[in-house]
Amino acid sequence: MLLTRRPSAAIWLAVAALLGAGGGLVACKGADTASAPGAFVEPGLRSLSYPTRLAVAADGTVFVSDAANKAVFGYQGDRKTFELGGLERPLGVAVRGSTLFVGDAGRGTVEAYDLERRAFAFALGKGAGEFATPNAIALAPDGDEVLVVDSGRGEVRVFDFDGAPLRTIGRPGTGADEFQFPVALAVDATRVVVADQGNLRVQVFDRDGRWRSSIGQPFAGVLEDVSALKGHFSRPQGVAISDDRILVLDSAQAFVQVFDGQGAFVGFGGPALSGDRHLPLLLDLIVTPDRRLLLTEPGARRYVSVALDLRPMP
């Protein structure tokens, strides 16, 4: 399969502008919810402008952060059912039960919202300025831990569900246990998997933050055939865990590569989505409970659902 181009420089400049760090003010835990940073509103006519990160609730609601619209939207199928506005630069999102977590790079916060009361609940840590770029959020499946990738500070922060800090994973650098602009993470009962974009790799840690392994090698050639990828990355952007397998989205390649639990390349789990054989820009992926891939495609102002159809290397 011949791939004719990568996302343009203009698109990447837009990505950098929307996903960069910022600062500002935010209400913290215990503050009057009347001063909440975000506002719940009735879903209006606004459509997605720059869909960025995804989360899926137990009832099937898909939450999509939209950095350009300064909002998080919720969808049931094609129907928009939820809108949280009044944000500055929402990036990472995660949901469990009635609690929605939103990383706001404009305020440097991760904010928790009560979906039943439709109200701001608290912010992780001290609130404003706690993070440089809270790019992605993951919730531990077997406990009360919230993990946040802070791209701007080159680390993963771990908090309890009340917002208190527990530990930090990684630090800036190029060695093992070090990151250059980490952008995404996934967590299961035993592992924390981090997309280390600047180092062109994926790193695997145990749940206590001890380094275990590194997956992938830099891809520096001209992409003429998909088989040239095979565990090589140009811009790893998203990660997910499905059973024992690790899925990696490379936004410069628009393919999802699949690895086994030991980090060996297995095959592909999702197609390039463009019908004209040009590469779309994809920014996030998650695996739903019914084993589908959801991906954000900001250039088309949408998120898409495709079958998790594992295909071996051609």
C-alpha positions in Angstrom: 0.0 0.0 0.0 1.6 3.3 -1.1 1.1 6.2 1.4 1.4 9.5 -0.4 1.9 12.0 2.4 2.0 12.7 6.0 0.0 15.4 7.8 1.1 18.8 6.7 3.4 21.2 8.6 0.4 23.6 9.0 -1.6 20.8 10.7 1.3 20.1 13.1 1.6 23.8 14.0 -2.1 23.8 14.8 -1.6 20.7 17.0 1.3 22.3 18.8 -0.7 25.5 19.5 -3.7 23.5 20.9 -1.7 21.0 22.9 0.9 23.3 24.4 1.2 24.3 28.0 -0.6 27.2 29.7 -1.6 28.7 33.0 -4.5 30.4 34.8 -6.8 30.2 37.8 -9.1 27.4 39.0 -11.3 26.6 41.9 -9.9 23.8 44.2 -11.5 21.1 46.3 -13.7 22.6 48.9 -14.4 25.8 46.9 -17.9 27.0 46.3 -19.2 25.2 43.1 -20.6 28.5 42.0 -17.1 29.5 41.1 -16.6 26.3 39.1 -14.2 26.6 36.2 -16.4 24.7 33.8 -20.1 25.1 33.2 -22.7 22.4 32.3 -25.0 23.6 29.6 -27.8 22.1 27.5 -26.3 20.5 24.4 -26.5 23.1 21.6 -25.9 23.1 17.9 -22.1 23.4 18.2 -20.3 20.5 16.4 -16.9 19.1 17.0 -14.1 21.5 15.9 -10.9 19.9 17.1 -11.7 16.6 18.9 -8.7 15.6 20.9 -9.1 12.9 23.7 -11.7 10.3 24.4 -13.3 8.4 27.3 -16.2 6.0 27.4 -18.6 5.8 30.4 -20.3 2.5 31.6 -23.6 3.5 29.9 -21.8 3.9 26.5 -21.6 7.7 26.5 -18.5 8.8 24.6 -16.8 11.9 26.0 -14.7 14.0 23.6 -12.5 16.9 24.6 -12.4 19.7 22.0 -9.5 22.1 22.6 -10.8 24.5 19.9 -14.3 24.7 21.3 -13.0 24.9 24.9 -15.5 22.2 25.8 -16.1 18.5 26.5 -19.0 16.9 24.6 -20.8 13.7 25.3 -22.4 11.5 22.7 -24.8 8.5 22.6 -24.2 7.3 19.1 -24.7 10.3 16.8 -26.7 12.2 19.4 -25.0 14.8 21.5 -26.3 14.5 25.1 -23.8 16.4 27.1 -21.8 19.7 27.0 -19.3 21.0 29.5 -18.2 24.5 28.5 -16.3 27.3 30.0 -12.9 25.5 29.8 -9.7 27.0 28.4 -7.8 24.2 26.7 -9.3 20.8 27.6 -7.1 17.8 26.7 -7.2 14.6 28.7 -10.5 13.1 29.8 -11.4 10.1 31.9 -14.7 8.9 33.5 -15.7 6.4 36.1 -19.2 6.2 37.6 -20.5 9.8 38.1 -17.1 11.4 38.1 -15.6 13.0 34.9 -11.9 14.2 35.0 -10.8 16.9 32.6 -7.2 18.1 32.0 -7.2 21.8 31.2 -3.8 22.9 29.8 -5.0 26.5 29.8 -5.4 26.5 33.6 -2.8 23.9 34.4 -5.3 21.7 36.2 -7.1 18.4 36.2 -10.6 19.1 37.3 -13.2 16.6 38.6 -16.9 17.0 37.8 -19.9 15.3 39.4 -22.1 14.2 36.5 -25.1 13.5 38.7 -25.2 16.9 40.3 -23.8 18.6 37.1 -21.3 20.5 39.2 -17.6 21.0 39.7 -16.3 18.8 42.5 -12.6 19.4 43.0 -9.1 19.7 41.3 -6.2 17.4 41.7 -3.4 18.6 43.9 -3.3 22.3 44.6 -5.4 23.3 41.6 -4.1 26.1 39.3 -0.6 25.4 37.9 -0.4 21.9 39.2 0.3 20.7 35.6 2.0 22.2 32.6 0.1 20.1 29.9 -2.3 17.4 31.3 -2.5 15.7 27.9 -4.1 12.4 28.9 -5.7 10.8 32.0 -6.2 7.1 32.9 -8.0 5.6 35.8 -6.6 2.4 37.5 -9.1 -0.4 36.9 -8.6 -2.1 40.3 -8.3 0.9 42.7 -8.8 4.5 43.3 -5.9 6.1 41.4 -5.9 8.8 38.8 -2.8 8.9 36.5 -2.1 12.0 34.5 0.5 12.5 31.7 2.0 15.9 32.0 3.7 16.5 28.7 5.2 19.8 29.5 7.0 18.5 32.6 8.0 15.1 31.2 6.3 12.9 33.8 3.3 10.9 34.9 1.6 12.0 38.1 -0.5 9.6 40.2 -3.2 10.9 42.6 -5.9 9.3 44.7 -9.6 9.9 43.9 -9.7 12.7 46.4 -7.0 14.6 44.6 -4.1 14.0 46.9 -0.7 13.2 45.2 0.7 9.7 45.6 3.8 9.4 43.4 5.5 10.5 40.2 6.6 8.2 37.3 9.6 9.2 35.1 11.4 12.5 34.6 12.7 14.5 31.6 15.4 12.9 29.6 16.3 10.2 27.0 17.2 7.2 29.1 15.2 4.4 30.6 12.6 5.9 33.0 12.8 9.2 31.2 10.5 11.1 28.8 10.6 13.7 26.1 7.0 15.0 25.8 5.0 12.0 26.9 1.5 12.3 25.5 -0.7 9.3 26.4 -1.0 6.4 28.8 -2.9 3.3 29.5 -3.1 1.3 32.8 -4.2 -2.2 33.8 -3.8 -4.3 36.9 0.0 -4.6 36.5 1.3 -2.1 34.0 1.4 1.6 33.2 2.1 2.1 29.4 3.2 5.6 28.3 3.6 7.0 24.7 7.0 8.8 24.9 6.6 10.9 21.8 9.8 12.8 21.8 11.9 9.7 22.3 9.9 7.8 19.6 9.0 4.9 21.8 6.5 3.4 24.3 7.7 2.8 27.8 6.2 0.2 30.2 6.3 0.5 34.0 4.9 -1.6 36.8 2.1 0.0 38.8 4.5 1.3 41.4 6.4 3.2 38.7 9.4 0.9 38.3 10.6 0.8 34.7 10.1 -2.6 32.9 10.7 -2.2 29.2 10.7 0.0 26.1 8.8 -0.8 22.9 9.6 0.5 19.4 12.4 2.1 17.4 12.6 5.4 15.6 11.3 5.4 12.0 13.3 7.9 9.9 12.9 6.6 6.3 10.3 7.4 3.6 7.1 5.5 4.3 6.3 3.7 1.0 4.8 0.5 2.4 3.1 -0.3 5.6 5.4 -3.3 6.2 8.3 -0.9 6.7 6.8 0.2 10.0 6.9 -3.0 12.0 7.5 -1.6 15.5 9.0 1.7 14.3 7.5 5.0 15.3 7.5 8.5 13.8 5.2 10.3 16.3 3.5 7.9 18.9 0.4 9.7 20.0 -1.9 7.2 21.7 -1.8 3.9 23.6 -4.4 1.4 24.8 -4.4 -2.0 26.4 -6.7 -4.8 25.2 -6.4 -8.0 27.0 -2.6 -8.6 27.1 -1.9 -6.6 24.0 -0.6 -3.0 23.7 -2.0 -0.9 20.9 0.0 2.2 19.7 -1.4 4.9 17.5 1.3 6.9 15.5 -0.3 10.1 14.4 2.3 10.6 11.6 1.5 7.2 10.2 -2.2 6.9 10.9 -1.9 3.2 11.8 -2.5 1.3 15.0 0.3 -1.1 15.7 -0.2 -4.0 18.0 2.3 -5.6 20.4 2.1 -8.6 22.7 2.7 -8.5 26.4 6.5 -8.8 25.9 6.6 -5.9 23.5 6.9 -8.0 20.3 5.2 -6.7 17.2 2.1 -8.6 16.3 0.3 -6.7 13.5 -2.2 -3.9 12.9 -5.4 -3.2 14.7 -6.9 -0.4 12.7 -6.8 1.1 9.2 -5.8 4.4 7.9 -9.1 6.1 7.6 -8.7 8.3 4.6 -10.3 7.1 1.4 -8.0 9.1 -0.9 -4.8 7.3 0.3 -3.6 10.5 2.0 -2.9 10.1 5.7 -5.3 11.6 8.2 -4.2 13.1 11.5 -5.3 10.9 14.3 -4.8 12.0 17.9 -6.3 9.4 20.3 -7.5 5.9 20.6 -9.4 3.8 23.1 -10.8 0.3 23.1 -14.4 0.0 24.1 -15.8 -2.9 26.1 -17.3 -4.4 22.9 -13.8 -4.4 21.4 -14.1 -1.5 19.0 -11.5 1.2 18.4 -12.5 4.8 18.8 -10.2 7.4 17.3 -10.3 11.2 17.1 -9.7 12.6 13.6 -9.5 16.4 14.1 -9.0 17.3 10.4 -12.5 15.8 9.7 -13.9 17.2 13.0 -15.1 13.8 14.2 -14.3 10.7 16.2 -14.7 7.4 14.5 -15.5 3.8 15.5 -13.8 0.9 13.7 -13.6 -2.8 14.4 -10.6 -4.0 16.4 -9.6 -6.3 13.6 -6.1 -7.6 14.2 -4.2 -8.2 11.0 -0.8 -9.8 10.8 2.1 -8.1 9.1 1.7 -8.4 5.3 
